[in-house]
Every structure is written in structure tokens, then in C-alpha cells.
Amino acid sequence: MQIREITVADNAQIKQIIQHSLKQEQLDIPGTAYFDPQLNDLYHYYQGIENAAYWVIADETTILGGIGIAPLNPSDEQHR
């Protein structure tokens, strides 16, 4: 296994993992990451944020999971 930065080719697999995990916990509801439009292209989303990164853990051909970090946008807090 290896931990590496996300690539464009990983987008579909990591989206599926995230949505599957949320659905298992009955969190496939509006307001969760399940419906975030960024989930369709996490590679470009994280590339477009300064001081942000997304990593995946993978075996030879399969993404097993992932994690991203990014600065908190204070304006997002006003909408919660």
C-alpha cells in the first residue's frame, strides 16, 4: 500500500468511497459532503486552494480511502 497525493484518475473511486461511507451511517442527506459538487472532482478542488492537499491510500489498482486538509474559510462559518 502507498499513501500519495490524489490524481485526476482517483476522483471516481474516492467519490464512491465517501458516498458509500456516508450512506452506511445514514448521512446521505442534504447538508453533508454526500451532495457536495466538489466531490465530483476532488483533485481540482484541492489544487485550487492554497495550502491544501488531499491524499489517498491505495494498493496496486484500488483506492482504499483518503483525507484532505484545507484552511478554514471564515465566511463558510457565517452560513452554518
PyMOL Python script that loads the backbone (N, CA, C, O; Angstrom):
from pymol import cmd

cmd.read_pdbstr("""\
ATOM      1  N   MET A   1       0.834  -1.182   0.000  1.00  0.00           N
ATOM      2  CA  MET A   1       0.000   0.000   0.000  1.00  0.00           C
ATOM      3  C   MET A   1       0.876   1.242   0.000  1.00  0.00           C
ATOM      4  O   MET A   1       2.023   1.226   0.448  1.00  0.00           O
ATOM      5  N   GLN A   2       0.306   2.301  -0.510  1.00  0.00           N
ATOM      6  CA  GLN A   2       1.025   3.567  -0.512  1.00  0.00           C
ATOM      7  C   GLN A   2       0.065   4.714  -0.219  1.00  0.00           C
ATOM      8  O   GLN A   2      -1.118   4.655  -0.555  1.00  0.00           O
ATOM      9  N   ILE A   3       0.589   5.746   0.405  1.00  0.00           N
ATOM     10  CA  ILE A   3      -0.136   6.991   0.601  1.00  0.00           C
ATOM     11  C   ILE A   3       0.480   7.989  -0.368  1.00  0.00           C
ATOM     12  O   ILE A   3       1.696   8.179  -0.400  1.00  0.00           O
ATOM     13  N   ARG A   4      -0.385   8.624  -1.160  1.00  0.00           N
ATOM     14  CA  ARG A   4       0.098   9.556  -2.174  1.00  0.00           C
ATOM     15  C   ARG A   4      -0.949  10.633  -2.405  1.00  0.00           C
ATOM     16  O   ARG A   4      -2.101  10.500  -1.993  1.00  0.00           O
ATOM     17  N   GLU A   5      -0.528  11.699  -3.072  1.00  0.00           N
ATOM     18  CA  GLU A   5      -1.480  12.754  -3.406  1.00  0.00           C
ATOM     19  C   GLU A   5      -2.488  12.237  -4.429  1.00  0.00           C
ATOM     20  O   GLU A   5      -2.180  11.387  -5.265  1.00  0.00           O
ATOM     21  N   ILE A   6      -3.686  12.772  -4.337  1.00  0.00           N
ATOM     22  CA  ILE A   6      -4.760  12.388  -5.253  1.00  0.00           C
ATOM     23  C   ILE A   6      -4.400  12.786  -6.689  1.00  0.00           C
ATOM     24  O   ILE A   6      -3.723  13.789  -6.913  1.00  0.00           O
ATOM     25  N   THR A   7      -4.855  11.998  -7.642  1.00  0.00           N
ATOM     26  CA  THR A   7      -4.722  12.319  -9.063  1.00  0.00           C
ATOM     27  C   THR A   7      -6.121  12.409  -9.671  1.00  0.00           C
ATOM     28  O   THR A   7      -7.101  12.001  -9.048  1.00  0.00           O
ATOM     29  N   VAL A   8      -6.209  12.936 -10.873  1.00  0.00           N
ATOM     30  CA  VAL A   8      -7.492  13.010 -11.569  1.00  0.00           C
ATOM     31  C   VAL A   8      -8.116  11.623 -11.686  1.00  0.00           C
ATOM     32  O   VAL A   8      -9.330  11.469 -11.549  1.00  0.00           O
ATOM     33  N   ALA A   9      -7.301  10.638 -11.932  1.00  0.00           N
ATOM     34  CA  ALA A   9      -7.798   9.272 -12.108  1.00  0.00           C
ATOM     35  C   ALA A   9      -8.429   8.703 -10.843  1.00  0.00           C
ATOM     36  O   ALA A   9      -9.160   7.715 -10.914  1.00  0.00           O
ATOM     37  N   ASP A  10      -8.161   9.305  -9.690  1.00  0.00           N
ATOM     38  CA  ASP A  10      -8.710   8.813  -8.421  1.00  0.00           C
ATOM     39  C   ASP A  10     -10.094   9.363  -8.111  1.00  0.00           C
ATOM     40  O   ASP A  10     -10.778   8.847  -7.226  1.00  0.00           O
ATOM     41  N   ASN A  11     -10.514  10.395  -8.821  1.00  0.00           N
ATOM     42  CA  ASN A  11     -11.750  11.091  -8.467  1.00  0.00           C
ATOM     43  C   ASN A  11     -12.955  10.171  -8.309  1.00  0.00           C
ATOM     44  O   ASN A  11     -13.645  10.243  -7.292  1.00  0.00           O
ATOM     45  N   ALA A  12     -13.222   9.329  -9.263  1.00  0.00           N
ATOM     46  CA  ALA A  12     -14.428   8.490  -9.222  1.00  0.00           C
ATOM     47  C   ALA A  12     -14.380   7.509  -8.055  1.00  0.00           C
ATOM     48  O   ALA A  12     -15.385   7.311  -7.372  1.00  0.00           O
ATOM     49  N   GLN A  13     -13.225   6.893  -7.819  1.00  0.00           N
ATOM     50  CA  GLN A  13     -13.128   5.911  -6.732  1.00  0.00           C
ATOM     51  C   GLN A  13     -13.281   6.566  -5.363  1.00  0.00           C
ATOM     52  O   GLN A  13     -13.959   6.014  -4.496  1.00  0.00           O
ATOM     53  N   ILE A  14     -12.669   7.727  -5.149  1.00  0.00           N
ATOM     54  CA  ILE A  14     -12.758   8.357  -3.842  1.00  0.00           C
ATOM     55  C   ILE A  14     -14.167   8.902  -3.610  1.00  0.00           C
ATOM     56  O   ILE A  14     -14.658   8.883  -2.481  1.00  0.00           O
ATOM     57  N   LYS A  15     -14.817   9.385  -4.661  1.00  0.00           N
ATOM     58  CA  LYS A  15     -16.215   9.813  -4.528  1.00  0.00           C
ATOM     59  C   LYS A  15     -17.086   8.645  -4.087  1.00  0.00           C
ATOM     60  O   LYS A  15     -17.920   8.790  -3.194  1.00  0.00           O
ATOM     61  N   GLN A  16     -16.895   7.507  -4.702  1.00  0.00           N
ATOM     62  CA  GLN A  16     -17.677   6.321  -4.365  1.00  0.00           C
ATOM     63  C   GLN A  16     -17.443   5.907  -2.909  1.00  0.00           C
ATOM     64  O   GLN A  16     -18.392   5.558  -2.207  1.00  0.00           O
ATOM     65  N   ILE A  17     -16.204   5.942  -2.457  1.00  0.00           N
ATOM     66  CA  ILE A  17     -15.881   5.577  -1.076  1.00  0.00           C
ATOM     67  C   ILE A  17     -16.551   6.534  -0.094  1.00  0.00           C
ATOM     68  O   ILE A  17     -17.156   6.102   0.887  1.00  0.00           O
ATOM     69  N   ILE A  18     -16.441   7.822  -0.360  1.00  0.00           N
ATOM     70  CA  ILE A  18     -17.028   8.821   0.540  1.00  0.00           C
ATOM     71  C   ILE A  18     -18.545   8.662   0.599  1.00  0.00           C
ATOM     72  O   ILE A  18     -19.128   8.640   1.683  1.00  0.00           O
ATOM     73  N   GLN A  19     -19.177   8.553  -0.558  1.00  0.00           N
ATOM     74  CA  GLN A  19     -20.633   8.425  -0.567  1.00  0.00           C
ATOM     75  C   GLN A  19     -21.084   7.113   0.072  1.00  0.00           C
ATOM     76  O   GLN A  19     -22.090   7.090   0.782  1.00  0.00           O
ATOM     77  N   HIS A  20     -20.371   6.044  -0.163  1.00  0.00           N
ATOM     78  CA  HIS A  20     -20.717   4.757   0.460  1.00  0.00           C
ATOM     79  C   HIS A  20     -20.612   4.848   1.983  1.00  0.00           C
ATOM     80  O   HIS A  20     -21.486   4.362   2.702  1.00  0.00           O
ATOM     81  N   SER A  21     -19.546   5.466   2.464  1.00  0.00           N
ATOM     82  CA  SER A  21     -19.351   5.602   3.914  1.00  0.00           C
ATOM     83  C   SER A  21     -20.455   6.441   4.542  1.00  0.00           C
ATOM     84  O   SER A  21     -20.986   6.086   5.594  1.00  0.00           O
ATOM     85  N   LEU A  22     -20.798   7.545   3.904  1.00  0.00           N
ATOM     86  CA  LEU A  22     -21.865   8.393   4.432  1.00  0.00           C
ATOM     87  C   LEU A  22     -23.210   7.674   4.412  1.00  0.00           C
ATOM     88  O   LEU A  22     -23.997   7.789   5.351  1.00  0.00           O
ATOM     89  N   LYS A  23     -23.465   6.941   3.351  1.00  0.00           N
ATOM     90  CA  LYS A  23     -24.736   6.206   3.247  1.00  0.00           C
ATOM     91  C   LYS A  23     -24.840   5.144   4.333  1.00  0.00           C
ATOM     92  O   LYS A  23     -25.914   4.948   4.901  1.00  0.00           O
ATOM     93  N   GLN A  24     -23.752   4.464   4.627  1.00  0.00           N
ATOM     94  CA  GLN A  24     -23.754   3.442   5.687  1.00  0.00           C
ATOM     95  C   GLN A  24     -24.150   4.037   7.028  1.00  0.00           C
ATOM     96  O   GLN A  24     -24.768   3.361   7.851  1.00  0.00           O
ATOM     97  N   GLU A  25     -23.801   5.286   7.250  1.00  0.00           N
ATOM     98  CA  GLU A  25     -24.106   5.962   8.512  1.00  0.00           C
ATOM     99  C   GLU A  25     -25.390   6.796   8.405  1.00  0.00           C
ATOM    100  O   GLU A  25     -25.674   7.623   9.271  1.00  0.00           O
ATOM    101  N   GLN A  26     -26.154   6.571   7.347  1.00  0.00           N
ATOM    102  CA  GLN A  26     -27.401   7.285   7.075  1.00  0.00           C
ATOM    103  C   GLN A  26     -27.183   8.799   6.989  1.00  0.00           C
ATOM    104  O   GLN A  26     -28.022   9.588   7.422  1.00  0.00           O
ATOM    105  N   LEU A  27     -26.050   9.179   6.426  1.00  0.00           N
ATOM    106  CA  LEU A  27     -25.718  10.580   6.238  1.00  0.00           C
ATOM    107  C   LEU A  27     -25.746  10.974   4.762  1.00  0.00           C
ATOM    108  O   LEU A  27     -25.096  11.937   4.355  1.00  0.00           O
ATOM    109  N   ASP A  28     -26.493  10.232   3.978  1.00  0.00           N
ATOM    110  CA  ASP A  28     -26.669  10.572   2.565  1.00  0.00           C
ATOM    111  C   ASP A  28     -27.842  11.546   2.453  1.00  0.00           C
ATOM    112  O   ASP A  28     -28.845  11.282   1.790  1.00  0.00           O
ATOM    113  N   ILE A  29     -27.672  12.684   3.131  1.00  0.00           N
ATOM    114  CA  ILE A  29     -28.724  13.690   3.242  1.00  0.00           C
ATOM    115  C   ILE A  29     -28.167  15.062   2.840  1.00  0.00           C
ATOM    116  O   ILE A  29     -26.961  15.297   2.921  1.00  0.00           O
ATOM    117  N   PRO A  30     -29.050  15.957   2.411  1.00  0.00           N
ATOM    118  CA  PRO A  30     -28.595  17.312   2.085  1.00  0.00           C
ATOM    119  C   PRO A  30     -27.879  17.955   3.276  1.00  0.00           C
ATOM    120  O   PRO A  30     -28.259  17.761   4.431  1.00  0.00           O
ATOM    121  N   GLY A  31     -26.843  18.717   2.965  1.00  0.00           N
ATOM    122  CA  GLY A  31     -26.057  19.370   4.001  1.00  0.00           C
ATOM    123  C   GLY A  31     -24.796  18.621   4.368  1.00  0.00           C
ATOM    124  O   GLY A  31     -23.960  19.143   5.106  1.00  0.00           O
ATOM    125  N   THR A  32     -24.642  17.397   3.863  1.00  0.00           N
ATOM    126  CA  THR A  32     -23.423  16.629   4.106  1.00  0.00           C
ATOM    127  C   THR A  32     -22.589  16.601   2.831  1.00  0.00           C
ATOM    128  O   THR A  32     -23.044  17.022   1.767  1.00  0.00           O
ATOM    129  N   ALA A  33     -21.382  16.106   2.951  1.00  0.00           N
ATOM    130  CA  ALA A  33     -20.491  16.001   1.792  1.00  0.00           C
ATOM    131  C   ALA A  33     -21.066  15.107   0.700  1.00  0.00           C
ATOM    132  O   ALA A  33     -20.627  15.179  -0.448  1.00  0.00           O
ATOM    133  N   TYR A  34     -22.033  14.272   1.037  1.00  0.00           N
ATOM    134  CA  TYR A  34     -22.630  13.369   0.059  1.00  0.00           C
ATOM    135  C   TYR A  34     -23.089  14.124  -1.195  1.00  0.00           C
ATOM    136  O   TYR A  34     -22.976  13.612  -2.309  1.00  0.00           O
ATOM    137  N   PHE A  35     -23.601  15.329  -1.007  1.00  0.00           N
ATOM    138  CA  PHE A  35     -24.131  16.104  -2.127  1.00  0.00           C
ATOM    139  C   PHE A  35     -23.232  17.260  -2.557  1.00  0.00           C
ATOM    140  O   PHE A  35     -23.625  18.048  -3.417  1.00  0.00           O
ATOM    141  N   ASP A  36     -22.045  17.380  -1.986  1.00  0.00           N
ATOM    142  CA  ASP A  36     -21.143  18.465  -2.370  1.00  0.00           C
ATOM    143  C   ASP A  36     -20.743  18.338  -3.840  1.00  0.00           C
ATOM    144  O   ASP A  36     -20.307  17.269  -4.266  1.00  0.00           O
ATOM    145  N   PRO A  37     -20.882  19.401  -4.615  1.00  0.00           N
ATOM    146  CA  PRO A  37     -20.481  19.328  -6.024  1.00  0.00           C
ATOM    147  C   PRO A  37     -18.976  19.094  -6.181  1.00  0.00           C
ATOM    148  O   PRO A  37     -18.543  18.536  -7.190  1.00  0.00           O
ATOM    149  N   GLN A  38     -18.178  19.512  -5.203  1.00  0.00           N
ATOM    150  CA  GLN A  38     -16.730  19.319  -5.260  1.00  0.00           C
ATOM    151  C   GLN A  38     -16.356  17.837  -5.241  1.00  0.00           C
ATOM    152  O   GLN A  38     -15.262  17.465  -5.664  1.00  0.00           O
ATOM    153  N   LEU A  39     -17.247  17.013  -4.759  1.00  0.00           N
ATOM    154  CA  LEU A  39     -16.977  15.577  -4.665  1.00  0.00           C
ATOM    155  C   LEU A  39     -16.747  14.946  -6.033  1.00  0.00           C
ATOM    156  O   LEU A  39     -16.118  13.893  -6.134  1.00  0.00           O
ATOM    157  N   ASN A  40     -17.250  15.581  -7.077  1.00  0.00           N
ATOM    158  CA  ASN A  40     -17.069  15.053  -8.433  1.00  0.00           C
ATOM    159  C   ASN A  40     -15.636  15.193  -8.934  1.00  0.00           C
ATOM    160  O   ASN A  40     -15.214  14.457  -9.827  1.00  0.00           O
ATOM    161  N   ASP A  41     -14.882  16.139  -8.361  1.00  0.00           N
ATOM    162  CA  ASP A  41     -13.523  16.393  -8.845  1.00  0.00           C
ATOM    163  C   ASP A  41     -12.656  16.908  -7.696  1.00  0.00           C
ATOM    164  O   ASP A  41     -12.227  18.062  -7.703  1.00  0.00           O
ATOM    165  N   LEU A  42     -12.407  16.057  -6.723  1.00  0.00           N
ATOM    166  CA  LEU A  42     -11.614  16.464  -5.565  1.00  0.00           C
ATOM    167  C   LEU A  42     -10.203  16.875  -5.952  1.00  0.00           C
ATOM    168  O   LEU A  42      -9.609  17.743  -5.312  1.00  0.00           O
ATOM    169  N   TYR A  43      -9.665  16.260  -6.992  1.00  0.00           N
ATOM    170  CA  TYR A  43      -8.319  16.621  -7.423  1.00  0.00           C
ATOM    171  C   TYR A  43      -8.237  18.117  -7.719  1.00  0.00           C
ATOM    172  O   TYR A  43      -7.411  18.823  -7.140  1.00  0.00           O
ATOM    173  N   HIS A  44      -9.085  18.593  -8.612  1.00  0.00           N
ATOM    174  CA  HIS A  44      -9.025  20.007  -8.992  1.00  0.00           C
ATOM    175  C   HIS A  44      -9.500  20.922  -7.864  1.00  0.00           C
ATOM    176  O   HIS A  44      -9.002  22.038  -7.720  1.00  0.00           O
ATOM    177  N   TYR A  45     -10.443  20.465  -7.079  1.00  0.00           N
ATOM    178  CA  TYR A  45     -10.909  21.269  -5.959  1.00  0.00           C
ATOM    179  C   TYR A  45      -9.750  21.585  -5.010  1.00  0.00           C
ATOM    180  O   TYR A  45      -9.544  22.741  -4.641  1.00  0.00           O
ATOM    181  N   TYR A  46      -8.999  20.558  -4.619  1.00  0.00           N
ATOM    182  CA  TYR A  46      -7.893  20.784  -3.686  1.00  0.00           C
ATOM    183  C   TYR A  46      -6.721  21.496  -4.357  1.00  0.00           C
ATOM    184  O   TYR A  46      -5.977  22.211  -3.685  1.00  0.00           O
ATOM    185  N   GLN A  47      -6.540  21.319  -5.651  1.00  0.00           N
ATOM    186  CA  GLN A  47      -5.492  22.041  -6.368  1.00  0.00           C
ATOM    187  C   GLN A  47      -5.768  23.540  -6.383  1.00  0.00           C
ATOM    188  O   GLN A  47      -4.843  24.349  -6.457  1.00  0.00           O
ATOM    189  N   GLY A  48      -7.041  23.902  -6.311  1.00  0.00           N
ATOM    190  CA  GLY A  48      -7.415  25.298  -6.388  1.00  0.00           C
ATOM    191  C   GLY A  48      -7.399  26.039  -5.054  1.00  0.00           C
ATOM    192  O   GLY A  48      -7.738  27.221  -5.005  1.00  0.00           O
ATOM    193  N   ILE A  49      -7.016  25.375  -3.986  1.00  0.00           N
ATOM    194  CA  ILE A  49      -6.984  26.003  -2.660  1.00  0.00           C
ATOM    195  C   ILE A  49      -5.539  26.098  -2.197  1.00  0.00           C
ATOM    196  O   ILE A  49      -4.810  25.106  -2.189  1.00  0.00           O
ATOM    197  N   GLU A  50      -5.138  27.288  -1.814  1.00  0.00           N
ATOM    198  CA  GLU A  50      -3.784  27.482  -1.303  1.00  0.00           C
ATOM    199  C   GLU A  50      -3.626  26.769   0.035  1.00  0.00           C
ATOM    200  O   GLU A  50      -4.531  26.795   0.869  1.00  0.00           O
ATOM    201  N   ASN A  51      -2.489  26.143   0.233  1.00  0.00           N
ATOM    202  CA  ASN A  51      -2.168  25.418   1.475  1.00  0.00           C
ATOM    203  C   ASN A  51      -3.141  24.278   1.757  1.00  0.00           C
ATOM    204  O   ASN A  51      -3.490  24.028   2.911  1.00  0.00           O
ATOM    205  N   ALA A  52      -3.575  23.591   0.714  1.00  0.00           N
ATOM    206  CA  ALA A  52      -4.482  22.459   0.858  1.00  0.00           C
ATOM    207  C   ALA A  52      -3.904  21.255   0.127  1.00  0.00           C
ATOM    208  O   ALA A  52      -3.102  21.400  -0.796  1.00  0.00           O
ATOM    209  N   ALA A  53      -4.317  20.080   0.545  1.00  0.00           N
ATOM    210  CA  ALA A  53      -3.880  18.851  -0.126  1.00  0.00           C
ATOM    211  C   ALA A  53      -4.867  17.736   0.181  1.00  0.00           C
ATOM    212  O   ALA A  53      -5.570  17.769   1.191  1.00  0.00           O
ATOM    213  N   TYR A  54      -4.910  16.759  -0.697  1.00  0.00           N
ATOM    214  CA  TYR A  54      -5.736  15.568  -0.496  1.00  0.00           C
ATOM    215  C   TYR A  54      -4.868  14.360  -0.825  1.00  0.00           C
ATOM    216  O   TYR A  54      -4.226  14.306  -1.874  1.00  0.00           O
ATOM    217  N   TRP A  55      -4.859  13.402   0.079  1.00  0.00           N
ATOM    218  CA  TRP A  55      -4.080  12.177  -0.107  1.00  0.00           C
ATOM    219  C   TRP A  55      -5.006  10.985  -0.144  1.00  0.00           C
ATOM    220  O   TRP A  55      -6.074  10.986   0.467  1.00  0.00           O
ATOM    221  N   VAL A  56      -4.585   9.977  -0.863  1.00  0.00           N
ATOM    222  CA  VAL A  56      -5.299   8.700  -0.892  1.00  0.00           C
ATOM    223  C   VAL A  56      -4.354   7.597  -0.432  1.00  0.00           C
ATOM    224  O   VAL A  56      -3.133   7.707  -0.534  1.00  0.00           O
ATOM    225  N   ILE A  57      -4.959   6.540   0.073  1.00  0.00           N
ATOM    226  CA  ILE A  57      -4.200   5.321   0.356  1.00  0.00           C
ATOM    227  C   ILE A  57      -4.674   4.301  -0.669  1.00  0.00           C
ATOM    228  O   ILE A  57      -5.874   4.109  -0.863  1.00  0.00           O
ATOM    229  N   ALA A  58      -3.725   3.656  -1.315  1.00  0.00           N
ATOM    230  CA  ALA A  58      -4.069   2.772  -2.425  1.00  0.00           C
ATOM    231  C   ALA A  58      -3.199   1.531  -2.416  1.00  0.00           C
ATOM    232  O   ALA A  58      -2.059   1.538  -1.951  1.00  0.00           O
ATOM    233  N   ASP A  59      -3.786   0.455  -2.954  1.00  0.00           N
ATOM    234  CA  ASP A  59      -2.946  -0.699  -3.262  1.00  0.00           C
ATOM    235  C   ASP A  59      -2.608  -0.582  -4.739  1.00  0.00           C
ATOM    236  O   ASP A  59      -2.630   0.527  -5.275  1.00  0.00           O
ATOM    237  N   GLU A  60      -2.308  -1.639  -5.395  1.00  0.00           N
ATOM    238  CA  GLU A  60      -1.873  -1.569  -6.795  1.00  0.00           C
ATOM    239  C   GLU A  60      -2.871  -0.851  -7.714  1.00  0.00           C
ATOM    240  O   GLU A  60      -2.470  -0.036  -8.544  1.00  0.00           O
ATOM    241  N   THR A  61      -4.183  -1.156  -7.566  1.00  0.00           N
ATOM    242  CA  THR A  61      -5.163  -0.612  -8.509  1.00  0.00           C
ATOM    243  C   THR A  61      -6.381   0.022  -7.847  1.00  0.00           C
ATOM    244  O   THR A  61      -7.228   0.593  -8.535  1.00  0.00           O
ATOM    245  N   THR A  62      -6.479  -0.068  -6.534  1.00  0.00           N
ATOM    246  CA  THR A  62      -7.695   0.348  -5.847  1.00  0.00           C
ATOM    247  C   THR A  62      -7.415   1.404  -4.797  1.00  0.00           C
ATOM    248  O   THR A  62      -6.475   1.278  -4.012  1.00  0.00           O
ATOM    249  N   ILE A  63      -8.233   2.447  -4.785  1.00  0.00           N
ATOM    250  CA  ILE A  63      -8.180   3.447  -3.730  1.00  0.00           C
ATOM    251  C   ILE A  63      -8.929   2.866  -2.532  1.00  0.00           C
ATOM    252  O   ILE A  63     -10.049   2.374  -2.672  1.00  0.00           O
ATOM    253  N   LEU A  64      -8.315   2.924  -1.369  1.00  0.00           N
ATOM    254  CA  LEU A  64      -8.906   2.359  -0.159  1.00  0.00           C
ATOM    255  C   LEU A  64      -9.490   3.427   0.759  1.00  0.00           C
ATOM    256  O   LEU A  64     -10.338   3.126   1.600  1.00  0.00           O
ATOM    257  N   GLY A  65      -9.047   4.659   0.606  1.00  0.00           N
ATOM    258  CA  GLY A  65      -9.543   5.754   1.433  1.00  0.00           C
ATOM    259  C   GLY A  65      -8.776   7.011   1.120  1.00  0.00           C
ATOM    260  O   GLY A  65      -7.866   7.012   0.290  1.00  0.00           O
ATOM    261  N   GLY A  66      -9.150   8.086   1.793  1.00  0.00           N
ATOM    262  CA  GLY A  66      -8.470   9.340   1.562  1.00  0.00           C
ATOM    263  C   GLY A  66      -8.747  10.344   2.655  1.00  0.00           C
ATOM    264  O   GLY A  66      -9.628  10.154   3.493  1.00  0.00           O
ATOM    265  N   ILE A  67      -7.976  11.421   2.632  1.00  0.00           N
ATOM    266  CA  ILE A  67      -8.144  12.505   3.585  1.00  0.00           C
ATOM    267  C   ILE A  67      -7.628  13.794   2.970  1.00  0.00           C
ATOM    268  O   ILE A  67      -6.632  13.801   2.246  1.00  0.00           O
ATOM    269  N   GLY A  68      -8.315  14.873   3.267  1.00  0.00           N
ATOM    270  CA  GLY A  68      -7.891  16.168   2.769  1.00  0.00           C
ATOM    271  C   GLY A  68      -7.801  17.172   3.894  1.00  0.00           C
ATOM    272  O   GLY A  68      -8.505  17.076   4.899  1.00  0.00           O
ATOM    273  N   ILE A  69      -6.916  18.140   3.704  1.00  0.00           N
ATOM    274  CA  ILE A  69      -6.814  19.258   4.634  1.00  0.00           C
ATOM    275  C   ILE A  69      -6.819  20.547   3.831  1.00  0.00           C
ATOM    276  O   ILE A  69      -6.279  20.620   2.727  1.00  0.00           O
ATOM    277  N   ALA A  70      -7.441  21.556   4.412  1.00  0.00           N
ATOM    278  CA  ALA A  70      -7.508  22.862   3.764  1.00  0.00           C
ATOM    279  C   ALA A  70      -7.776  23.898   4.838  1.00  0.00           C
ATOM    280  O   ALA A  70      -8.358  23.583   5.876  1.00  0.00           O
ATOM    281  N   PRO A  71      -7.359  25.123   4.598  1.00  0.00           N
ATOM    282  CA  PRO A  71      -7.649  26.178   5.566  1.00  0.00           C
ATOM    283  C   PRO A  71      -9.160  26.376   5.710  1.00  0.00           C
ATOM    284  O   PRO A  71      -9.915  26.237   4.748  1.00  0.00           O
ATOM    285  N   LEU A  72      -9.570  26.695   6.904  1.00  0.00           N
ATOM    286  CA  LEU A  72     -10.966  27.010   7.156  1.00  0.00           C
ATOM    287  C   LEU A  72     -11.272  28.380   6.579  1.00  0.00           C
ATOM    288  O   LEU A  72     -10.543  29.342   6.819  1.00  0.00           O
ATOM    289  N   ASN A  73     -12.342  28.460   5.825  1.00  0.00           N
ATOM    290  CA  ASN A  73     -12.759  29.727   5.251  1.00  0.00           C
ATOM    291  C   ASN A  73     -13.727  30.378   6.233  1.00  0.00           C
ATOM    292  O   ASN A  73     -14.846  29.891   6.394  1.00  0.00           O
ATOM    293  N   PRO A  74     -13.331  31.458   6.889  1.00  0.00           N
ATOM    294  CA  PRO A  74     -14.206  32.078   7.898  1.00  0.00           C
ATOM    295  C   PRO A  74     -15.579  32.450   7.358  1.00  0.00           C
ATOM    296  O   PRO A  74     -16.548  32.440   8.117  1.00  0.00           O
ATOM    297  N   SER A  75     -15.700  32.778   6.078  1.00  0.00           N
ATOM    298  CA  SER A  75     -17.004  33.126   5.527  1.00  0.00           C
ATOM    299  C   SER A  75     -17.945  31.926   5.495  1.00  0.00           C
ATOM    300  O   SER A  75     -19.164  32.103   5.509  1.00  0.00           O
ATOM    301  N   ASP A  76     -17.400  30.696   5.451  1.00  0.00           N
ATOM    302  CA  ASP A  76     -18.239  29.496   5.499  1.00  0.00           C
ATOM    303  C   ASP A  76     -18.947  29.377   6.836  1.00  0.00           C
ATOM    304  O   ASP A  76     -20.080  28.897   6.896  1.00  0.00           O
ATOM    305  N   GLU A  77     -18.300  29.805   7.905  1.00  0.00           N
ATOM    306  CA  GLU A  77     -18.875  29.699   9.241  1.00  0.00           C
ATOM    307  C   GLU A  77     -20.120  30.567   9.388  1.00  0.00           C
ATOM    308  O   GLU A  77     -21.001  30.242  10.184  1.00  0.00           O
ATOM    309  N   GLN A  78     -20.209  31.640   8.656  1.00  0.00           N
ATOM    310  CA  GLN A  78     -21.362  32.522   8.749  1.00  0.00           C
ATOM    311  C   GLN A  78     -22.626  31.871   8.185  1.00  0.00           C
ATOM    312  O   GLN A  78     -23.737  32.286   8.513  1.00  0.00           O
ATOM    313  N   HIS A  79     -22.459  30.865   7.347  1.00  0.00           N
ATOM    314  CA  HIS A  79     -23.593  30.216   6.695  1.00  0.00           C
ATOM    315  C   HIS A  79     -24.082  28.992   7.467  1.00  0.00           C
ATOM    316  O   HIS A  79     -25.031  28.338   7.035  1.00  0.00           O
ATOM    317  N   ARG A  80     -23.470  28.677   8.571  1.00  0.00           N
ATOM    318  CA  ARG A  80     -23.857  27.468   9.322  1.00  0.00           C
ATOM    319  C   ARG A  80     -24.842  27.785  10.401  1.00  0.00           C
ATOM    320  O   ARG A  80     -25.272  26.889  11.127  1.00  0.00           O
TER     321      ARG A  80
END
""", "prot")
cmd.dss("prot")
cmd.show_as("cartoon", "prot")
cmd.util.cbc("prot")
cmd.orient("prot")
